[in-house]
Amino acid sequence: MEERTVFTVSEANNFIKALLDGVPQLQGIYVRGEISNYKLYPSGHHYFTLKDESGAMRCVLFKGSASRLRFRPENGMRVIAFGRVSVFPRDGAYQLYVSGLTAEGVGDLHVAFEQLKDKLYKEGLFDPAHKKPLPRYPKTIAIVTSSAGAAVHDMIRILGARWPLAKIVLLPVRVQGAEAPSEIAGAIRYANRWRVADVIITGRGGGSIEDLWAFNDERVARAIYDSELPVVSAVGHEPDVTIADFVADARASTPSNAAEIAVPDQNELRRRLAATAERMAAREAARLEALRKRLAELSRKRALTDPTAFVSDKRMLLDYTRSRLAAAARRQLAERQKTYAALCASLDALSPLKVLGRGYAVARAADGRVLKRAADISIGDRLDLTLAEGTLGCVVETIGGTDDGKDGKEL
């Protein structure tokens, strides 16, 4: 009877692993599929499943390989994974150990660009409200670019021709390669820390997306966003668009265009100043002509040609006014005299003296009371009679016409 070999689970898993590891075709295989169940662990390792319409395969992307990715894997993304197929002995399940990952249909850089663009947009780094205005007449301009490229020479030439008053500070950095993003971001932070300029221009000449990739780096984007100095992005040619263009305070189509944006044109400014000077001179000439005409009109005024005429006119007006006032006073006095005479006549007609003049008298008791009734006096009382001329002192001897009907009494 043939003796059978009995494996432990671990032995069987290791045996299968050895078999798979011994197949050359499985040690460098490309697998196309859609990412699902994607997870990133704190260790930095990525775990996900590749699937198609009828199958699925477990995959692992270790931290070292993941650090070389240009984009961030996401669920639903269609990719082409490169790696080796092997067995993880602990679980006894085979999986694809991925060492390279490429987005299907578009390049890795394009995917990375869109992912970073979407991330920074959601964080508000592209918000127009955050963008700072460029100074109209900068005194110092900092250029963050390669000192060996043609772009820096074009910018220096144009800046010197357009605005020679500005000082140019070159902060040389690498604009391509793995070290470029950190150098560009560091130069921008240095310019802000030491306030070396009024405005910063950062960029480079044209190239492929790989050549321009340093300006799609998140570190550069955040350095531009955090800059207190306004930043002009000048990367590549007109069709080239980078993340730096979206974050910067101003975007130039080319480095040469950035130099034109950053400073005014001295020739244009001279023309504007000349035109302004002409307008000011014309307005001043018009003002002087108006004043000259006004002076001529005033010089013909009577007050200047005959200064005493004004006094004479006022003196005549004074005489006329005085005569009018005197006439008015006389009229008012005559009217009041007439009124006074009428009042006097009325009073004279009502005067008791007039009555006395007609033969009447006024009788007063000894206490000065005017007697109106015989009953107010008694026989023997003294009374005074006031006549038209003089006064008589009398003693009452008889009283007649009293209220009791008697004719009177004798003394």
C-alpha positions as CSV (number, residue, x, y, z in Angstrom):
1,M,0.0,0.0,0.0
2,E,1.4,3.4,-1.1
3,E,2.3,5.6,1.8
4,R,0.6,9.1,1.6
5,T,2.3,12.3,2.6
6,V,0.4,14.3,5.1
7,F,1.0,18.1,5.2
8,T,0.3,20.5,7.9
9,V,-1.7,23.6,6.9
10,S,1.4,25.7,7.0
11,E,3.4,23.2,5.0
12,A,0.7,23.0,2.4
13,N,0.5,26.8,2.1
14,N,4.3,27.1,1.8
15,F,4.4,24.3,-0.8
16,I,1.8,26.2,-2.9
17,K,3.7,29.4,-2.4
18,A,6.9,27.8,-3.6
19,L,5.1,26.5,-6.7
20,L,3.7,29.9,-7.5
21,D,6.9,31.6,-6.9
22,G,8.6,29.2,-9.3
23,V,6.4,30.2,-12.2
24,P,8.2,33.0,-14.1
25,Q,5.0,34.3,-15.7
26,L,3.6,35.0,-12.3
27,Q,6.6,37.0,-11.1
28,G,6.0,39.9,-13.4
29,I,2.4,40.0,-14.4
30,Y,0.1,42.8,-15.5
31,V,-3.5,42.6,-14.3
32,R,-6.3,45.0,-15.4
33,G,-9.3,45.6,-13.2
34,E,-11.3,48.0,-11.1
35,I,-10.3,48.9,-7.5
36,S,-12.7,48.0,-4.7
37,N,-12.5,47.6,-0.9
38,Y,-9.6,50.0,-0.9
39,K,-8.0,50.6,2.5
40,L,-4.9,52.5,3.6
41,Y,-3.5,51.3,6.9
42,P,-1.5,53.4,9.4
43,S,1.6,51.3,8.4
44,G,1.4,52.9,5.0
45,H,0.5,49.7,3.2
46,H,-2.4,49.7,0.8
47,Y,-4.9,46.8,0.5
48,F,-7.6,46.5,-2.1
49,T,-9.3,44.1,-4.5
50,L,-9.1,44.1,-8.3
51,K,-12.3,42.9,-9.9
52,D,-13.9,42.6,-13.4
53,E,-17.2,41.3,-14.5
54,S,-16.7,37.7,-13.3
55,G,-13.8,37.6,-10.9
56,A,-11.8,39.3,-8.1
57,M,-8.2,39.2,-6.9
58,R,-6.8,40.4,-3.6
59,C,-3.9,42.9,-3.9
60,V,-1.4,44.5,-1.5
61,L,0.7,47.6,-2.3
62,F,3.5,48.0,0.3
63,K,4.5,51.5,1.6
64,G,7.8,51.5,-0.4
65,S,6.1,50.9,-3.7
66,A,3.2,53.3,-2.8
67,S,5.5,56.2,-2.2
68,R,6.4,56.1,-5.9
69,L,2.8,56.5,-7.1
70,R,1.9,59.8,-8.7
71,F,-1.8,59.5,-7.8
72,R,-3.9,58.2,-4.9
73,P,-5.9,55.0,-5.6
74,E,-9.6,55.2,-5.1
75,N,-12.6,52.8,-5.2
76,G,-14.0,52.5,-8.7
77,M,-10.8,53.5,-10.5
78,R,-9.8,51.3,-13.4
79,V,-6.1,50.5,-13.3
80,I,-3.4,48.2,-14.6
81,A,-1.4,46.6,-11.7
82,F,2.1,45.2,-12.2
83,G,3.5,42.7,-9.6
84,R,3.9,39.1,-8.6
85,V,1.4,36.5,-7.6
86,S,2.2,34.6,-4.4
87,V,0.6,33.1,-1.3
88,F,0.5,34.6,2.1
89,P,1.1,31.4,4.2
90,R,-0.8,32.6,7.2
91,D,-4.1,32.9,5.4
92,G,-3.5,30.4,2.7
93,A,-4.9,32.8,0.1
94,Y,-3.0,33.9,-3.0
95,Q,-2.8,37.6,-3.8
96,L,-1.1,40.1,-6.1
97,Y,1.9,41.9,-4.6
98,V,1.7,45.1,-6.5
99,S,4.9,47.1,-7.3
100,G,3.4,49.4,-9.9
101,L,0.0,50.9,-10.6
102,T,-1.1,52.8,-13.6
103,A,-4.5,54.5,-14.3
104,E,-6.1,52.9,-17.3
105,G,-7.1,55.2,-20.1
106,V,-5.2,58.3,-18.8
107,G,-1.7,58.8,-17.5
108,D,-0.8,58.7,-13.8
109,L,0.1,62.3,-13.8
110,H,-3.2,63.4,-15.2
111,V,-5.0,61.4,-12.5
112,A,-2.7,62.9,-9.8
113,F,-3.3,66.4,-11.2
114,E,-7.1,66.0,-11.1
115,Q,-7.1,64.5,-7.6
116,L,-4.9,67.3,-6.1
117,K,-6.9,69.9,-8.0
118,D,-10.1,68.6,-6.6
119,K,-8.7,68.4,-3.1
120,L,-7.2,71.9,-3.0
121,Y,-10.4,73.4,-4.6
122,K,-12.5,71.9,-1.8
123,E,-10.1,73.3,0.8
124,G,-10.6,76.8,-0.7
125,L,-7.1,77.4,-2.0
126,F,-8.4,78.6,-5.4
127,D,-10.9,81.0,-3.8
128,P,-10.7,84.4,-5.6
129,A,-11.4,86.1,-2.3
130,H,-7.9,85.0,-1.1
131,K,-6.0,86.4,-4.0
132,K,-4.0,89.6,-3.4
133,P,-3.7,92.5,-5.8
134,L,-0.3,93.1,-7.4
135,P,1.6,96.3,-6.5
136,R,1.3,98.9,-9.2
137,Y,4.9,100.1,-9.0
138,P,7.0,97.4,-7.3
139,K,10.4,98.4,-6.0
140,T,11.8,94.8,-5.8
141,I,10.8,91.6,-7.7
142,A,11.8,88.1,-6.6
143,I,12.1,85.5,-9.3
144,V,12.0,81.9,-8.2
145,T,13.2,79.7,-11.0
146,S,16.2,78.0,-12.5
147,S,19.2,80.3,-13.0
148,A,20.3,78.3,-16.1
149,G,17.1,78.4,-18.1
150,A,16.1,80.7,-20.9
151,A,13.0,81.8,-19.0
152,V,14.9,83.8,-16.3
153,H,16.9,85.7,-19.0
154,D,13.7,86.6,-20.8
155,M,12.1,87.8,-17.6
156,I,15.1,89.9,-16.6
157,R,15.3,91.4,-20.0
158,I,11.6,92.4,-20.1
159,L,11.6,93.7,-16.6
160,G,14.6,95.9,-17.3
161,A,13.1,97.2,-20.4
162,R,9.6,97.9,-19.0
163,W,10.5,99.1,-15.5
164,P,14.2,99.7,-14.9
165,L,13.5,101.3,-11.5
166,A,12.7,97.8,-10.0
167,K,15.4,95.7,-8.4
168,I,15.5,92.1,-9.4
169,V,16.3,89.4,-6.8
170,L,16.9,85.9,-8.2
171,L,16.3,82.9,-5.9
172,P,17.7,80.0,-8.0
173,V,16.0,76.7,-7.6
174,R,15.7,73.5,-9.5
175,V,12.4,73.4,-11.4
176,Q,12.5,69.7,-12.4
177,G,13.2,66.5,-10.6
178,A,12.4,65.1,-7.2
179,E,14.1,67.9,-5.2
180,A,12.4,70.7,-7.2
181,P,9.1,71.1,-5.2
182,S,10.8,71.4,-1.8
183,E,13.3,74.0,-3.2
184,I,10.6,76.1,-4.9
185,A,8.4,76.0,-1.7
186,G,11.4,76.9,0.4
187,A,12.4,79.9,-1.8
188,I,8.8,81.2,-1.6
189,R,8.8,80.9,2.2
190,Y,12.3,82.6,2.4
191,A,11.1,85.5,0.3
192,N,8.2,86.0,2.7
193,R,10.2,85.6,5.9
194,W,12.8,88.2,4.9
195,R,10.5,90.4,2.8
196,V,13.0,90.4,0.0
197,A,10.6,91.7,-2.6
198,D,7.2,93.3,-3.2
199,V,6.0,90.6,-5.6
200,I,7.2,87.0,-6.5
201,I,7.3,85.5,-9.9
202,T,7.8,81.7,-10.0
203,G,7.8,79.4,-13.0
204,R,9.8,77.9,-15.8
205,G,9.8,77.5,-19.5
206,G,7.7,75.0,-21.4
207,G,8.0,71.2,-21.4
208,S,6.1,68.0,-21.0
209,I,3.8,67.4,-18.1
210,E,6.6,65.5,-16.4
211,D,8.9,68.5,-16.8
212,L,6.3,70.8,-15.3
213,W,5.3,68.5,-12.5
214,A,7.1,70.4,-9.7
215,F,4.5,73.1,-10.1
216,N,1.7,70.5,-9.6
217,D,3.2,69.5,-6.2
218,E,1.0,70.1,-3.1
219,R,4.0,71.6,-1.2
220,V,4.4,74.3,-3.8
221,A,0.7,75.0,-3.9
222,R,0.5,75.5,-0.2
223,A,3.6,77.7,-0.1
224,I,2.0,80.0,-2.7
225,Y,-1.3,80.0,-0.8
226,D,0.4,80.9,2.5
227,S,2.6,83.6,0.9
228,E,1.9,87.1,2.2
229,L,3.6,88.5,-0.8
230,P,1.6,88.4,-4.1
231,V,2.7,85.6,-6.4
232,V,2.6,85.4,-10.2
233,S,2.7,81.9,-11.6
234,A,4.5,81.6,-15.0
235,V,4.8,78.0,-16.0
236,G,5.3,76.8,-19.5
237,H,3.3,78.1,-22.5
238,E,-0.3,79.2,-23.0
239,P,-1.9,75.7,-23.1
240,D,0.1,74.5,-20.0
241,V,-1.9,74.7,-16.8
242,T,-0.6,73.7,-13.4
243,I,-1.9,73.7,-9.8
244,A,0.4,76.7,-9.1
245,D,-1.7,78.7,-11.7
246,F,-4.9,78.1,-9.8
247,V,-3.4,79.0,-6.4
248,A,-1.3,82.0,-7.4
249,D,-2.6,85.6,-7.2
250,A,-2.1,86.1,-10.9
251,R,-1.5,83.6,-13.7
252,A,0.7,84.4,-16.7
253,S,0.6,82.4,-19.9
254,T,4.4,82.5,-20.2
255,P,7.4,83.7,-18.1
256,S,7.7,86.7,-20.5
257,N,4.1,87.5,-19.9
258,A,4.7,87.3,-16.1
259,A,7.3,90.0,-16.4
260,E,4.8,92.2,-18.4
261,I,2.1,91.6,-15.7
262,A,4.3,92.3,-12.7
263,V,5.5,95.8,-13.7
264,P,4.1,98.7,-15.6
265,D,5.5,99.8,-19.0
266,Q,7.7,102.8,-18.5
267,N,7.0,104.0,-22.1
268,E,3.2,103.7,-21.6
269,L,3.6,105.5,-18.2
270,R,5.6,108.3,-19.9
271,R,2.8,108.7,-22.5
272,R,0.2,108.8,-19.8
273,L,2.2,111.4,-17.8
274,A,2.7,113.5,-21.0
275,A,-1.0,113.3,-21.8
276,T,-1.9,114.2,-18.2
277,A,0.6,117.1,-18.3
278,E,-1.0,118.4,-21.5
279,R,-4.5,118.2,-20.0
280,M,-3.4,120.0,-16.9
281,A,-1.7,122.7,-18.9
282,A,-4.8,123.1,-21.1
283,R,-7.0,123.4,-18.1
284,E,-4.7,125.9,-16.4
285,A,-4.5,128.0,-19.6
286,A,-8.3,127.9,-19.8
287,R,-8.6,128.9,-16.1
288,L,-6.1,131.8,-16.6
289,E,-8.0,133.0,-19.7
290,A,-11.3,133.0,-17.7
291,L,-9.6,135.0,-14.9
292,R,-8.2,137.4,-17.4
293,K,-11.7,138.0,-18.9
294,R,-13.1,138.4,-15.4
295,L,-10.4,140.9,-14.6
296,A,-11.2,142.9,-17.7
297,E,-14.9,142.9,-16.9
298,L,-14.2,144.1,-13.4
299,S,-11.8,146.8,-14.6
300,R,-14.7,148.3,-16.6
301,K,-17.0,148.4,-13.5
302,R,-18.0,152.0,-12.4
303,A,-16.8,151.2,-8.9
304,L,-13.2,151.0,-10.3
305,T,-13.5,153.7,-13.0
306,D,-15.2,156.3,-10.6
307,P,-14.7,155.2,-7.0
308,T,-16.6,158.3,-5.6
309,A,-19.7,157.5,-7.7
310,F,-20.7,154.9,-5.2
311,V,-20.5,157.3,-2.3
312,S,-22.5,160.0,-4.3
313,D,-25.2,157.5,-5.1
314,K,-25.5,156.5,-1.5
315,R,-25.6,160.1,-0.4
316,M,-28.4,160.9,-2.8
317,L,-30.2,157.8,-1.6
318,L,-29.7,158.9,2.0
319,D,-31.2,162.4,1.2
320,Y,-34.2,160.8,-0.6
321,T,-34.8,158.4,2.3
322,R,-34.4,161.2,4.9
323,S,-37.0,163.4,3.1
324,R,-39.4,160.5,2.8
325,L,-39.0,159.8,6.5
326,A,-39.6,163.5,7.4
327,A,-42.7,163.7,5.2
328,A,-44.0,160.5,6.8
329,A,-43.3,161.9,10.3
330,R,-45.2,165.1,9.5
331,R,-48.1,163.2,8.1
332,Q,-48.3,161.0,11.2
333,L,-48.0,164.1,13.5
334,A,-50.8,165.9,11.7
335,E,-53.0,162.8,12.0
336,R,-52.3,162.5,15.7
337,Q,-52.9,166.2,16.3
338,K,-56.2,165.9,14.5
339,T,-57.2,162.9,16.6
340,Y,-56.1,164.7,19.7
341,A,-58.2,167.8,19.0
342,A,-61.2,165.5,18.4
343,L,-60.7,163.7,21.7
344,C,-60.3,167.0,23.5
345,A,-63.5,168.3,22.0
346,S,-65.3,165.2,23.1
347,L,-63.9,165.4,26.6
348,D,-64.8,169.2,26.8
349,A,-68.4,168.4,25.8
350,L,-68.6,165.9,28.6
351,S,-66.8,168.1,31.2
352,P,-68.8,169.0,34.3
353,L,-67.4,172.5,34.0
354,K,-69.6,173.0,30.9
355,V,-72.6,172.0,32.9
356,L,-71.7,174.4,35.7
357,G,-71.3,177.1,33.1
358,R,-74.9,176.7,32.2
359,G,-76.0,177.6,35.9
360,Y,-75.7,174.3,37.6
361,A,-73.7,173.6,40.8
362,V,-72.2,170.6,42.4
363,A,-73.0,170.0,46.1
364,R,-70.5,168.2,48.3
365,A,-70.9,167.1,51.8
366,A,-68.4,168.2,54.5
367,D,-66.5,164.9,53.8
368,G,-66.2,165.7,50.1
369,R,-68.9,163.4,48.9
370,V,-70.9,164.5,45.9
371,L,-74.5,164.7,46.9
372,K,-76.9,163.1,44.5
373,R,-80.1,162.9,46.7
374,A,-81.6,165.1,49.3
375,A,-81.9,162.1,51.5
376,D,-78.1,162.0,51.8
377,I,-78.0,165.2,53.9
378,S,-79.7,166.5,57.0
379,I,-81.0,169.9,58.1
380,G,-78.2,171.8,59.6
381,D,-75.4,170.0,57.8
382,R,-72.8,172.1,56.1
383,L,-72.2,171.6,52.4
384,D,-70.1,173.2,49.7
385,L,-71.6,174.3,46.3
386,T,-69.2,174.5,43.4
387,L,-70.3,177.0,40.8
388,A,-68.9,177.8,37.4
389,E,-66.8,180.4,39.2
390,G,-66.0,179.9,42.8
391,T,-67.4,177.9,45.8
392,L,-70.1,178.6,48.4
393,G,-70.3,177.3,51.9
394,C,-73.9,176.7,53.0
395,V,-76.0,175.4,55.9
396,V,-79.1,173.2,55.0
397,E,-82.2,174.8,56.3
398,T,-84.9,172.9,54.4
399,I,-85.0,169.6,52.5
400,G,-87.6,169.0,49.9
401,G,-88.5,166.1,47.5
402,T,-87.5,163.3,49.8
403,D,-88.7,159.7,49.5
404,D,-91.2,160.0,52.4
405,G,-93.4,162.4,50.4
406,K,-93.0,165.3,52.8
407,D,-92.3,168.7,51.4
408,G,-89.5,169.4,53.8
409,K,-88.6,170.5,57.2
410,E,-87.7,173.9,58.7
411,L,-84.7,174.7,60.7
